[in-house]
C-alpha cells in the first residue's frame, strides 16, 4: 500500500499557505492539512467559491483552522497585498504550496501585461514566494512546494528576449513554458537556499492526470479547442480523483523523509501512488534557471535575493 493522506504527520502548531485552495487539488491539499491540525491560509481569487470551499472542508473537518486571503495571481498588486496581509498575521510560516494555475487558454494578458499562463503560474508565485520568504526562513524545517506538470516536458525554457511569446503564441506552448518555469523555479530556489545556508527547503511535485475543474475551465475559456477537449475527456475517463492527485504535493510538503530539490509525482507517470521521481532535462538547466531569475526579476521588479533576506 502506497503513501496516502493518513501518512501525513501531525501538523498541529504549523501554518500552511495554499494558493488556489478553493477547488481541485488546492482544496484537497487544504482539507488534508487541516485534518492533521495545520492552520491553513487559503489564498484564492474567487471569494464566493472560496466560501463554498471553506464550508466543504468544515463539513469533513469540523474543527478545521482556516483563513481566507484574497489573492489574484494575475495582478502583482494583489499578490503584494496578499503577502502583506499574510505576513502581518503570521510572522513565521511552515509551508507554502504554490498550487494555483491556469492551463491551455487563448492568448490574453494580465493587468501587468504578462502572458496570462506565465504570469499566473510562475510570475505570480515568484512574487508571492519572494515576499513570504522572511517568514519561511525564520521557521526551522519550513518548505516551499511548487506544483509543475508532466507538460513541462513539452515546454521550452523562457527566452529573455520574448518571455511572453509575442508573435509566437500557442496555448499549449505557453502552458509548457509556464510549467517548465515552475520546474526550474522550484529547483533553482533550492539551489539558492543551499547557497544561503537556509533551513528552508524547496521541492517540486506534479499531480499526473487528475480529474479536476482545471480541464473544464480550459475547455470553456478556449471555446472548446480540440486539445482542451481532448485532455478534459482523458482526465474524465482515465484521470485520478483530486484526492489522489493531490497526494504528490502533500507528500512533498509533509513527508519527513523528503529533501530539498526532490521531485514527487505518480508512480506510473500520470497515475499511481506518489513517489519520488527522477529529474530529467538537467542539461542546460543551470543556464535556464539563471535566465528565469533574470526574466522574473526584470518583469516583476521583485528580487528573490536570499542573501538580502538572511543577513
Backbone bond lengths (Angstrom), bond angles and torsions (degrees), N, CA, C in turn:
res aa  C-N    CA-C-N  psi(-1)  N-CA   C-N-CA  omega(-1)  CA-C   N-CA-C  phi
1 X - - - 1.466 - - 1.516 109.18 -
2 X 1.319 117.66 130.12 1.452 121.22 -175.69 1.512 113.64 -83.60
3 X 1.329 114.75 176.92 1.456 122.79 179.49 1.529 109.25 -61.86
4 X 1.341 116.63 134.81 1.464 120.05 177.73 1.523 109.83 -143.90
5 X 1.317 116.51 -175.32 1.464 120.88 -172.79 1.522 113.24 -61.05
6 X 1.329 117.28 -25.49 1.468 119.08 178.75 1.526 111.29 -69.52
7 X 1.337 117.22 -16.56 1.461 121.19 -179.95 1.534 112.72 -85.06
8 X 1.326 117.48 -6.72 1.462 119.53 177.70 1.524 108.73 -63.95
9 X 1.323 118.59 124.92 1.470 120.23 -179.89 1.530 111.53 -65.88
10 X 1.301 116.13 165.78 1.462 123.00 176.02 1.526 109.57 -54.03
11 X 1.314 116.97 125.73 1.458 121.91 -178.19 1.536 112.35 -108.71
12 X 1.324 117.32 11.61 1.458 119.34 -179.37 1.531 111.14 -60.92
13 X 1.347 114.54 136.25 1.452 120.17 -178.93 1.517 113.78 86.15
14 X 1.320 117.53 0.44 1.459 121.65 -178.08 1.531 110.17 -109.14
15 X 1.314 115.78 149.24 1.464 122.13 -179.96 1.524 109.12 -118.37
16 X 1.324 115.65 128.92 1.464 121.66 -178.64 1.520 109.96 -123.23
17 X 1.325 116.42 136.36 1.459 122.58 172.67 1.525 107.34 -105.58
18 X 1.334 116.21 125.88 1.465 121.35 -179.94 1.516 108.29 -124.40
19 X 1.332 117.38 118.54 1.459 119.53 176.67 1.527 109.72 -82.98
20 X 1.326 115.16 147.59 1.455 119.18 -179.09 1.512 112.91 65.83
21 X 1.339 116.92 35.45 1.465 120.99 -174.36 1.518 113.10 -84.52
22 X 1.331 117.71 10.50 1.462 119.66 -178.20 1.526 113.45 -95.11
23 X 1.335 117.47 3.90 1.456 119.20 178.29 1.515 111.52 -171.70
24 X 1.318 115.97 165.46 1.454 121.62 173.29 1.513 114.40 56.39
25 X 1.329 114.62 -135.24 1.465 121.26 -176.52 1.517 111.64 -63.32
26 X 1.327 116.85 -36.23 1.458 120.12 -178.86 1.509 112.59 -66.09
27 X 1.321 116.36 -40.19 1.464 120.03 178.79 1.525 110.04 -64.82
28 X 1.322 116.76 -45.29 1.466 120.08 178.59 1.521 110.77 -61.49
29 X 1.331 116.75 -42.65 1.462 120.91 178.77 1.514 111.06 -60.44
30 X 1.333 116.78 -45.79 1.464 121.04 178.48 1.526 111.10 -62.42
31 X 1.319 116.20 -44.12 1.471 120.68 -179.41 1.523 111.88 -62.36
32 X 1.334 116.36 -46.62 1.463 119.21 -175.84 1.527 112.07 -70.28
33 X 1.322 117.57 -33.82 1.468 119.60 174.94 1.519 110.57 -68.58
34 X 1.337 116.69 -41.58 1.471 120.32 178.46 1.519 110.91 -64.02
35 X 1.331 116.42 -36.61 1.463 120.42 179.81 1.523 111.77 -62.63
36 X 1.328 116.15 -25.51 1.466 120.67 178.82 1.529 111.90 -95.84
37 X 1.325 116.48 7.37 1.464 119.50 172.39 1.509 116.81 103.47
38 X 1.332 118.65 -1.39 1.466 120.23 -179.89 1.522 111.00 -71.80
39 X 1.325 115.49 149.81 1.457 120.77 166.63 1.522 105.98 -86.61
40 X 1.324 117.06 121.00 1.456 121.05 -173.36 1.521 111.09 -110.15
41 X 1.313 114.84 121.57 1.461 121.68 173.62 1.521 106.74 -90.85
42 X 1.317 115.66 111.79 1.463 121.53 -178.49 1.527 107.66 -92.56
43 X 1.334 115.88 102.83 1.461 121.96 -176.73 1.523 108.48 -95.56
44 X 1.342 116.59 105.12 1.459 120.63 -168.50 1.523 111.76 -139.77
45 X 1.331 115.50 156.18 1.469 121.35 -179.43 1.524 111.68 -85.57
46 X 1.324 117.38 -52.78 1.458 122.33 -174.63 1.530 109.53 -83.96
47 X 1.324 116.75 101.90 1.460 120.12 -174.33 1.529 112.45 -72.62
48 X 1.320 117.53 -29.41 1.466 119.59 176.66 1.525 109.94 -65.90
49 X 1.329 115.60 -45.49 1.460 120.37 177.45 1.524 110.47 -66.03
50 X 1.327 116.02 -33.44 1.462 120.28 179.28 1.519 111.46 -64.62
51 X 1.330 117.00 -39.74 1.462 120.39 179.07 1.525 110.49 -62.17
52 X 1.337 115.76 -38.34 1.467 119.54 177.09 1.524 110.79 -67.07
53 X 1.344 116.14 -37.80 1.464 120.22 178.98 1.528 110.58 -64.59
54 X 1.326 117.05 -41.23 1.460 120.62 177.62 1.530 110.12 -60.48
55 X 1.327 116.50 -44.72 1.461 120.25 178.89 1.525 111.11 -62.02
56 X 1.334 116.44 -39.86 1.465 120.32 179.64 1.526 110.89 -65.41
57 X 1.315 116.81 -42.95 1.464 119.90 179.62 1.523 110.49 -65.11
58 X 1.333 116.67 -43.11 1.471 119.42 -177.62 1.526 111.95 -70.04
59 X 1.331 116.75 -23.54 1.468 119.21 174.65 1.528 110.06 -67.78
60 X 1.331 116.38 -32.75 1.466 121.18 179.38 1.513 111.97 -89.80
61 X 1.342 115.96 -32.66 1.474 121.96 -177.56 1.526 107.24 -130.82
62 X 1.329 117.98 85.43 1.469 120.86 -172.67 1.526 114.85 -56.27
63 X 1.314 116.95 -32.26 1.470 119.36 -177.92 1.530 112.20 -98.26
64 X 1.321 117.37 19.99 1.463 121.00 -179.10 1.520 111.23 -57.80
65 X 1.331 115.34 134.88 1.469 121.83 177.18 1.523 107.63 -98.44
66 X 1.329 116.15 104.52 1.461 121.96 -172.31 1.525 111.14 -126.65
67 X 1.302 115.25 151.31 1.463 122.20 178.81 1.520 107.99 -144.30
68 X 1.318 116.48 132.66 1.455 120.90 179.37 1.522 110.93 -100.58
69 X 1.322 115.30 133.86 1.462 122.07 174.54 1.522 107.58 -130.38
70 X 1.321 116.77 129.67 1.457 120.84 179.10 1.531 109.68 -72.67
71 X 1.321 115.99 125.48 1.464 121.48 -179.40 1.515 109.62 -143.00
72 X 1.326 116.35 116.19 1.458 122.24 172.76 1.516 106.81 -111.32
73 X 1.325 115.92 104.80 1.460 120.72 -175.53 1.524 113.11 -68.44
74 X 1.321 117.24 -11.93 1.458 119.88 177.44 1.522 112.18 -84.93
75 X 1.324 116.76 0.15 1.465 121.92 179.08 1.517 109.81 -128.07
76 X 1.316 116.33 116.43 1.457 119.69 179.23 1.527 110.87 -62.85
77 X 1.319 117.68 -33.31 1.464 120.38 177.74 1.522 110.54 -63.81
78 X 1.334 117.16 -42.25 1.461 121.01 178.32 1.526 111.03 -64.73
79 X 1.329 116.48 -40.61 1.467 120.28 178.80 1.527 110.34 -60.82
80 X 1.319 116.11 -44.00 1.467 120.21 -179.54 1.527 111.49 -65.83
81 X 1.325 117.03 -38.92 1.457 120.64 177.68 1.526 110.64 -65.52
82 X 1.325 117.13 -42.66 1.460 121.09 179.37 1.526 110.79 -63.39
83 X 1.332 116.38 -44.43 1.467 120.26 179.75 1.525 110.52 -61.43
84 X 1.327 116.98 -42.31 1.472 120.64 -179.99 1.530 110.39 -63.12
85 X 1.330 116.33 -40.50 1.467 120.33 179.54 1.528 110.68 -65.41
86 X 1.321 116.10 -43.01 1.472 119.77 -179.90 1.522 110.48 -64.73
87 X 1.327 117.38 -45.83 1.465 120.95 -178.87 1.526 111.91 -64.05
88 X 1.320 117.08 -36.36 1.457 120.05 179.64 1.528 111.60 -63.87
89 X 1.332 115.75 -33.73 1.466 120.34 -178.31 1.523 113.16 -91.22
90 X 1.354 116.26 -23.38 1.466 119.73 -172.51 1.530 110.35 -136.89
91 X 1.307 117.77 91.98 1.468 119.93 178.95 1.518 113.44 -65.41
92 X 1.337 116.58 -17.69 1.467 120.01 175.01 1.519 108.65 -132.59
93 X 1.329 115.64 145.00 1.462 122.29 179.63 1.523 109.26 -133.19
94 X 1.326 115.92 141.38 1.464 120.74 -179.45 1.525 113.06 -97.43
95 X 1.326 116.26 -34.96 1.458 120.10 -176.33 1.517 111.08 -138.65
96 X 1.317 115.69 138.83 1.456 122.66 167.47 1.519 106.50 -127.84
97 X 1.324 116.14 119.22 1.457 120.24 -179.99 1.526 107.91 -114.52
98 X 1.334 114.84 106.37 1.462 122.70 -179.39 1.521 108.37 -82.81
99 X 1.324 115.02 85.34 1.457 122.07 -169.86 1.525 114.49 -103.49
100 X 1.312 118.28 -34.20 1.465 121.87 -170.20 1.523 112.32 -65.94
101 X 1.325 115.83 155.15 1.459 119.21 176.70 1.512 112.25 -178.99
102 X 1.325 115.01 168.17 1.461 121.92 173.77 1.522 107.35 -121.98
103 X 1.348 116.52 160.61 1.457 119.34 -171.02 1.523 111.65 -145.04
104 X 1.337 115.35 131.19 1.451 121.63 167.23 1.518 115.51 57.87
105 X 1.332 117.24 43.28 1.461 120.36 -176.59 1.533 110.89 -103.89
106 X 1.332 117.59 161.12 1.466 120.23 176.82 1.526 110.96 -62.02
107 X 1.317 115.49 164.57 1.458 120.10 -177.97 1.519 110.74 -66.90
108 X 1.310 115.25 122.66 1.455 122.65 177.76 1.518 107.21 -153.81
109 X 1.307 117.12 153.80 1.454 120.57 -177.43 1.526 111.60 -108.31
110 X 1.307 115.31 152.80 1.456 121.13 172.99 1.527 108.72 -75.13
111 X 1.326 116.52 173.17 1.468 120.10 178.98 1.527 111.27 -62.53
112 X 1.323 116.84 -20.79 1.464 121.87 179.93 1.523 112.35 -93.04
113 X 1.337 116.88 1.80 1.460 120.66 178.08 1.507 115.16 87.28
114 X 1.336 118.05 13.46 1.457 121.98 178.86 1.531 109.94 -88.53
115 X 1.324 116.86 149.43 1.467 120.10 168.07 1.521 107.15 -57.80
116 X 1.333 116.90 131.67 1.462 121.22 -166.86 1.529 113.97 -58.64
117 X 1.320 119.12 -45.17 1.462 119.45 -175.72 1.529 111.40 -68.20
118 X 1.317 116.69 -43.50 1.465 119.99 176.38 1.528 109.89 -67.39
119 X 1.330 116.23 -37.98 1.454 120.82 -178.35 1.515 113.35 -66.24
120 X 1.330 116.58 -42.38 1.462 120.95 -178.95 1.524 111.48 -81.27
121 X 1.337 115.55 -55.01 1.462 119.81 -171.99 1.527 112.26 -65.92
122 X 1.338 116.38 -37.72 1.467 118.13 -178.92 1.526 115.00 -110.71
123 X 1.330 118.16 -59.10 1.467 119.43 -170.73 1.527 112.83 -63.49
124 X 1.329 117.64 -36.14 1.463 119.57 175.54 1.514 111.39 -62.39
125 X 1.338 116.08 -44.34 1.471 119.68 179.03 1.531 111.80 -70.94
126 X 1.321 117.08 -31.26 1.466 120.38 175.24 1.531 109.94 -56.06
127 X 1.324 116.11 -52.93 1.455 120.85 -177.20 1.521 111.68 -66.27
128 X 1.317 116.90 -42.81 1.470 119.96 179.04 1.526 110.48 -60.17
129 X 1.324 116.37 -46.47 1.469 120.39 -179.74 1.512 111.16 -62.97
130 X 1.323 116.94 -46.02 1.463 120.57 -179.07 1.523 111.19 -58.87
131 X 1.332 116.91 -41.66 1.464 120.52 -176.37 1.531 112.54 -76.53
132 X 1.323 117.13 -27.83 1.471 120.08 179.16 1.526 113.03 -88.23
133 X 1.323 117.03 -7.04 1.468 119.97 -176.76 1.531 114.17 -54.75
134 X 1.342 120.07 -41.77 1.472 118.01 -179.83 1.526 113.01 -55.09
135 X 1.334 117.43 -42.24 1.465 120.67 -179.93 1.523 111.50 -70.27
136 X 1.314 117.10 -33.71 1.457 120.68 178.04 1.523 111.15 -72.38
137 X 1.308 116.29 -42.49 1.466 120.34 -176.37 1.525 112.97 -68.02
138 X 1.307 116.97 -25.47 1.469 118.05 178.60 1.525 112.40 -87.27
139 X 1.345 116.65 5.95 1.461 121.60 -179.35 1.519 109.87 -113.86
140 X 1.319 118.77 106.35 1.472 120.88 -179.47 1.529 111.19 -56.89
141 X 1.319 115.40 133.56 1.457 119.86 177.17 1.515 114.64 80.75
142 X 1.324 117.98 9.17 1.465 119.73 -179.84 1.529 110.32 -69.32
143 X 1.327 114.78 154.78 1.462 120.64 -178.69 1.522 111.33 -135.31
144 X 1.319 114.58 148.69 1.458 123.27 172.42 1.520 106.33 -119.46
145 X 1.315 116.69 123.79 1.465 121.25 178.55 1.525 108.12 -117.26
146 X 1.311 116.76 122.77 1.452 122.16 178.31 1.526 108.51 -109.15
147 X 1.330 115.03 128.48 1.461 120.71 -175.07 1.524 109.88 -91.88
148 X 1.306 115.78 120.61 1.455 122.96 176.89 1.534 108.30 -108.13
149 X 1.301 118.52 -153.75 1.464 122.95 -176.66 1.514 108.72 -157.64
150 X 1.331 116.88 159.64 1.459 118.83 172.70 1.531 109.89 -62.76
151 X 1.323 116.90 -16.76 1.464 120.79 177.05 1.520 112.40 -65.51
152 X 1.331 117.47 -13.03 1.470 118.30 177.58 1.531 110.52 -63.09
153 X 1.347 116.61 -22.45 1.462 119.70 178.69 1.530 112.11 -67.72
154 X 1.326 117.06 -25.31 1.464 119.14 -179.65 1.529 111.76 -97.37
155 X 1.330 116.27 3.13 1.456 120.04 -178.97 1.514 112.69 -92.06
156 X 1.317 114.96 158.73 1.459 121.88 173.18 1.518 108.88 -110.38
157 X 1.314 115.43 148.10 1.460 119.82 178.63 1.523 109.35 -60.47
158 X 1.316 115.61 147.04 1.458 120.92 -177.11 1.526 111.10 -59.25
159 X 1.320 114.97 137.06 1.459 122.23 178.15 1.528 107.69 -96.90
160 X 1.333 118.63 114.51 1.460 120.00 -178.52 1.524 113.73 -56.23
161 X 1.333 117.08 -24.39 1.464 120.33 -179.49 1.525 112.42 -81.00
162 X 1.335 116.63 -19.76 1.467 119.53 -178.38 1.532 110.69 -153.73
163 X 1.318 117.55 63.24 1.472 119.85 -175.96 1.524 113.50 -67.67
164 X 1.335 116.95 -20.21 1.465 119.98 -176.87 1.527 112.58 -102.79
165 X 1.334 115.54 12.18 1.470 122.77 172.78 1.528 112.79 56.72
166 X 1.307 116.14 38.16 1.459 120.55 176.95 1.530 110.25 -61.41
167 X 1.329 116.47 127.58 1.447 121.54 -179.86 1.513 114.22 73.42
168 X 1.324 117.00 3.93 1.469 120.65 -176.82 1.525 110.25 -144.93
169 X 1.343 115.15 35.01 1.463 119.45 -172.96 1.526 112.13 -85.50
170 X 1.313 114.25 140.58 1.457 123.11 168.53 1.511 105.62 -144.55
171 X 1.312 118.35 136.71 1.460 121.02 -174.95 1.524 112.43 -55.68
172 X 1.339 116.19 -43.10 1.457 119.23 -176.23 1.523 111.72 -85.84
173 X 1.330 116.58 -25.25 1.464 120.09 170.83 1.529 109.40 -62.92
174 X 1.341 116.06 -44.26 1.459 120.80 179.99 1.526 111.17 -66.32
175 X 1.330 116.22 -38.83 1.464 119.07 178.66 1.524 110.78 -65.53
176 X 1.326 116.57 -43.48 1.462 120.04 177.75 1.514 111.50 -60.45
177 X 1.329 117.09 -41.66 1.466 120.09 177.87 1.526 110.78 -62.73
178 X 1.340 116.46 -43.23 1.462 120.32 -178.21 1.526 111.25 -64.08
179 X 1.327 116.96 -42.16 1.476 119.26 -178.09 1.521 111.66 -74.80
180 X 1.344 117.61 -29.69 1.459 119.09 172.60 1.526 109.75 -69.06
181 X 1.328 116.56 -34.31 1.467 120.02 174.91 1.523 110.48 -62.31
182 X 1.342 117.58 -41.29 1.466 120.62 175.53 1.529 110.72 -59.59
183 X 1.323 115.56 -43.53 1.464 122.51 179.49 1.531 110.02 -59.89
184 X 1.329 115.90 -50.51 1.463 120.39 -179.44 1.527 112.11 -68.14
185 X 1.316 116.55 -34.48 1.458 119.97 -179.84 1.527 111.13 -64.51
186 X 1.331 116.36 -49.06 1.461 119.36 -178.85 1.510 112.81 -60.93
187 X 1.327 117.17 -42.05 1.462 121.01 -179.46 1.527 111.37 -74.96
188 X 1.342 116.47 -39.61 1.457 119.35 177.79 1.512 112.02 -65.56
189 X 1.323 116.68 -35.91 1.464 120.19 178.35 1.524 110.94 -65.00
190 X 1.326 117.49 -39.18 1.460 119.55 176.54 1.522 110.95 -61.11
191 X 1.320 116.58 -39.99 1.463 120.69 177.59 1.528 110.83 -59.91
192 X 1.320 116.33 -43.08 1.460 120.29 -179.85 1.526 111.37 -68.90
193 X 1.314 117.10 -38.59 1.466 120.93 178.53 1.532 110.45 -63.35
194 X 1.322 116.68 -41.49 1.461 120.74 178.60 1.526 110.94 -64.69
195 X 1.326 116.59 -42.77 1.470 120.66 179.19 1.528 111.31 -60.66
196 X 1.336 115.87 -34.99 1.461 120.67 -178.74 1.526 112.59 -84.04
197 X 1.327 117.20 -5.51 1.462 120.63 -178.61 1.519 112.61 70.10
198 X 1.327 117.32 27.63 1.461 121.78 -176.86 1.524 111.36 -78.74
199 X 1.341 115.15 152.06 1.460 120.80 177.22 1.526 111.29 -87.24
200 X 1.313 117.31 -8.05 1.464 122.78 176.77 1.530 109.35 -79.76
201 X 1.341 116.35 145.40 1.454 120.09 178.85 1.527 110.42 -123.74
202 X 1.335 115.24 156.56 1.459 122.20 178.48 1.525 109.12 -123.32
203 X 1.327 115.91 130.91 1.456 122.31 179.45 1.519 109.13 -131.26
204 X 1.330 116.08 164.89 1.453 121.01 175.95 1.526 109.23 -125.76
205 X 1.336 114.56 157.17 1.464 120.07 179.93 1.520 108.58 -150.76
206 X 1.319 115.87 155.83 1.460 119.12 171.18 1.524 108.58 -136.59
207 X 1.338 117.36 147.78 1.466 121.18 -173.27 1.510 115.05 -90.97
208 X 1.339 117.54 0.67 1.453 118.72 -175.74 1.517 110.63 68.44
209 X 1.303 115.95 -151.95 1.462 121.66 178.68 1.522 107.91 -90.91
210 X 1.328 115.19 102.81 1.459 120.36 -176.53 1.519 110.01 -118.55
211 X 1.297 115.56 138.96 1.459 121.73 -177.70 1.526 109.49 -87.45
212 X 1.335 115.49 89.93 1.462 121.07 178.95 1.526 108.45 -125.90
213 X 1.321 116.23 -179.18 1.464 119.12 -179.72 1.525 112.76 -77.20
214 X 1.333 118.42 -2.62 1.462 120.63 178.96 1.525 110.83 -59.89
215 X 1.330 116.40 -43.63 1.461 120.31 -178.71 1.528 111.20 -68.44
216 X 1.337 116.67 -39.20 1.460 120.11 179.65 1.528 110.84 -64.03
217 X 1.317 116.40 -39.92 1.461 120.64 178.38 1.522 109.96 -65.27
218 X 1.331 116.38 -39.42 1.456 120.74 178.13 1.530 111.08 -60.07
219 X 1.330 117.01 -42.78 1.468 121.10 177.73 1.518 110.76 -62.93
220 X 1.320 115.41 -45.34 1.465 120.07 -177.86 1.527 111.80 -63.77
221 X 1.327 116.76 -45.41 1.457 120.02 -174.73 1.525 112.23 -77.10
222 X 1.333 117.05 -19.43 1.466 119.40 179.13 1.520 112.23 -99.26
223 X 1.354 116.34 9.13 1.472 120.92 -178.69 1.521 111.88 56.33
224 X 1.326 115.42 41.03 1.461 120.52 174.14 1.506 115.24 74.36
225 X 1.333 116.89 29.48 1.469 121.78 177.59 1.538 109.81 -53.23
226 X 1.333 116.42 146.35 1.475 121.42 -171.06 1.518 112.95 -53.50
227 X 1.343 117.05 -53.64 1.459 118.78 -175.06 1.520 112.27 -67.81
228 X 1.312 117.21 -32.14 1.463 119.81 175.69 1.524 110.24 -63.26
229 X 1.347 116.09 -43.48 1.465 120.14 177.81 1.523 110.91 -66.56
230 X 1.332 116.15 -37.52 1.470 120.31 -179.67 1.529 111.01 -62.50
231 X 1.336 116.59 -49.53 1.462 119.30 -177.81 1.531 111.45 -69.20
232 X 1.335 116.20 -31.74 1.463 118.83 176.39 1.522 110.10 -65.31
233 X 1.335 116.08 -44.87 1.462 120.57 178.99 1.526 111.07 -63.70
234 X 1.329 116.18 -41.34 1.460 120.66 -179.58 1.527 110.96 -63.96
235 X 1.322 116.34 -44.77 1.468 119.47 -178.30 1.523 110.99 -68.44
236 X 1.333 116.14 -35.44 1.465 119.46 179.12 1.526 110.91 -67.38
237 X 1.331 115.90 -40.52 1.461 119.69 -176.49 1.505 115.00 -84.51
238 X 1.353 117.37 -33.51 1.455 120.05 -172.37 1.532 114.08 -126.50
239 X 1.330 116.76 -7.47 1.456 119.52 -174.22 1.522 114.04 -73.69
240 X 1.312 114.47 157.67 1.454 120.59 174.02 1.525 109.76 -73.82
241 X 1.306 116.31 161.26 1.460 120.47 172.90 1.521 109.16 -69.56
242 X 1.328 115.86 161.47 1.462 119.39 175.72 1.525 110.42 -59.99
243 X 1.318 117.46 -35.03 1.469 121.00 178.55 1.524 111.05 -58.89
244 X 1.337 116.61 -42.20 1.460 119.94 179.99 1.527 111.29 -79.07
245 X 1.327 116.72 -37.64 1.454 119.71 -178.82 1.516 113.35 -63.46
246 X 1.333 116.62 -31.17 1.465 120.72 -178.26 1.525 113.15 -76.49
247 X 1.316 117.50 -11.48 1.464 119.71 -174.12 1.529 113.26 -63.87
248 X 1.332 117.71 -32.19 1.464 118.88 -178.80 1.520 111.22 -64.67
249 X 1.331 117.55 -44.98 1.458 118.92 179.59 1.524 111.82 -72.58
250 X 1.326 116.52 -30.35 1.463 119.38 175.65 1.528 111.03 -68.06
251 X 1.325 116.86 -38.42 1.462 119.31 178.24 1.524 110.51 -66.95
252 X 1.349 115.99 -44.37 1.465 119.38 177.85 1.528 111.27 -59.22
253 X 1.315 116.22 -34.39 1.462 120.99 -176.61 1.518 113.91 -79.66
254 X 1.340 117.57 -28.77 1.464 118.69 -168.47 1.519 116.93 -127.42
255 X 1.315 118.77 -19.07 1.471 119.76 -176.99 1.531 108.89 -64.24
256 X 1.327 118.04 121.38 1.465 120.38 -179.08 1.528 113.18 -58.66
257 X 1.327 117.62 -24.63 1.464 120.18 -177.91 1.527 112.65 -85.61
258 X 1.331 117.85 -10.35 1.471 120.99 -179.26 1.524 109.90 -71.53
259 X 1.320 116.25 140.39 1.465 121.95 -176.94 1.526 110.57 -121.01
260 X 1.324 114.69 159.22 1.448 120.20 177.27 1.514 112.08 -57.75
261 X 1.332 116.12 140.86 1.457 120.83 179.60 1.507 114.49 84.65
262 X 1.329 117.98 1.48 1.458 120.26 -179.98 1.524 110.54 -89.32
263 X 1.332 114.30 161.56 1.458 123.21 -173.70 1.528 107.60 -127.42
264 X 1.341 117.01 126.58 1.462 121.45 -179.28 1.522 110.89 -118.46
265 X 1.325 115.54 140.96 1.459 121.49 178.87 1.513 109.89 -165.76
266 X 1.337 117.45 177.68 1.467 120.93 -179.28 1.527 112.13 -64.41
267 X 1.305 116.12 147.31 1.456 122.94 -177.09 1.528 112.20 -56.58
268 X 1.334 116.70 -45.97 1.461 120.78 -175.64 1.532 110.41 -100.77
269 X 1.299 116.45 58.25 1.465 125.10 178.52 1.517 111.85 64.17
270 X 1.335 117.06 -69.31 1.463 120.09 -176.41 1.524 114.12 -116.34
271 X 1.316 116.78 -0.36 1.463 121.25 178.52 1.523 109.12 -143.61
272 X 1.306 114.77 157.29 1.459 119.07 175.05 1.520 113.34 114.24
273 X 1.314 113.54 176.60 1.466 120.01 -177.36 1.533 109.95 -67.27
274 X 1.333 117.54 154.53 1.464 120.45 -177.27 1.526 111.70 -76.09
275 X 1.330 115.30 129.23 1.459 120.71 -179.24 1.526 108.99 -138.94
276 X 1.314 115.09 165.61 1.458 119.11 173.31 1.526 108.52 -71.72
277 X 1.338 116.20 133.55 1.454 121.99 -176.95 1.527 110.63 -109.23
278 X 1.331 116.77 151.50 1.468 118.80 174.64 1.527 109.93 -71.12
279 X 1.315 115.47 153.88 1.460 120.77 178.81 1.520 108.64 -104.93
280 X 1.326 115.05 112.09 1.456 121.09 178.25 1.533 109.36 -97.01
281 X 1.318 116.29 -175.30 1.463 123.31 178.57 1.531 111.58 59.45
282 X 1.322 116.40 38.02 1.462 120.11 179.02 1.525 112.18 -74.60
283 X 1.332 116.10 -27.89 1.449 119.92 -179.58 1.526 109.74 -63.99
284 X 1.311 116.01 121.21 1.459 120.77 -179.84 1.514 114.42 82.07
285 X 1.337 117.47 3.40 1.456 119.49 -175.74 1.529 112.36 -66.12
286 X 1.323 117.73 -39.66 1.465 119.92 -178.84 1.526 110.56 -59.98
287 X 1.330 116.17 -43.54 1.457 120.09 178.78 1.523 110.77 -65.74
288 X 1.334 116.81 -40.75 1.466 120.88 -179.66 1.527 110.87 -63.80
289 X 1.318 116.91 -40.83 1.467 120.94 179.02 1.532 110.36 -65.74
290 X 1.311 116.54 -42.64 1.470 120.77 178.68 1.526 110.38 -59.78
291 X 1.330 116.89 -43.97 1.462 120.78 179.40 1.526 111.04 -66.86
292 X 1.337 116.67 -37.34 1.464 119.88 178.33 1.522 110.45 -63.04
293 X 1.322 116.57 -41.98 1.474 120.67 178.01 1.535 109.86 -62.09
294 X 1.313 115.37 -43.53 1.469 120.42 -179.93 1.525 110.90 -60.11
295 X 1.329 116.34 -49.31 1.457 121.18 -178.39 1.525 111.00 -65.61
296 X 1.317 117.11 -44.33 1.461 121.29 -176.14 1.527 111.55 -63.64
297 X 1.318 116.60 -43.52 1.463 119.63 179.15 1.529 110.64 -68.23
298 X 1.322 116.98 -39.71 1.458 120.60 179.92 1.525 111.69 -66.04
299 X 1.326 117.50 -45.39 1.462 120.67 -175.22 1.525 112.44 -72.55
300 X 1.320 117.64 -40.10 1.469 120.28 -176.26 1.522 113.12 -90.64
301 X 1.330 116.42 -23.19 1.458 119.47 -173.30 1.515 112.21 74.69
302 X 1.325 116.89 11.64 1.464 121.99 -178.81 1.521 108.96 -113.71
303 X 1.309 116.08 120.03 1.464 120.70 179.11 1.522 110.30 -86.15
304 X 1.315 114.93 140.82 1.459 119.36 174.19 1.516 106.19 -109.94
305 X 1.332 114.30 83.56 1.467 122.27 -172.13 1.519 109.15 -113.08
306 X 1.317 116.18 101.08 1.463 120.59 -178.98 1.519 111.85 -64.47
307 X 1.317 116.91 -32.90 1.458 119.86 179.68 1.507 111.52 -62.34
308 X 1.330 116.44 -42.20 1.464 120.69 -179.71 1.518 111.60 -67.23
309 X 1.353 116.04 -36.32 1.461 119.78 -177.32 1.519 111.37 -73.73
310 X 1.338 116.92 -36.00 1.466 120.27 -173.80 1.509 113.87 -87.84
311 X 1.336 118.80 -8.81 1.454 119.88 179.73 1.505 111.34 -93.57
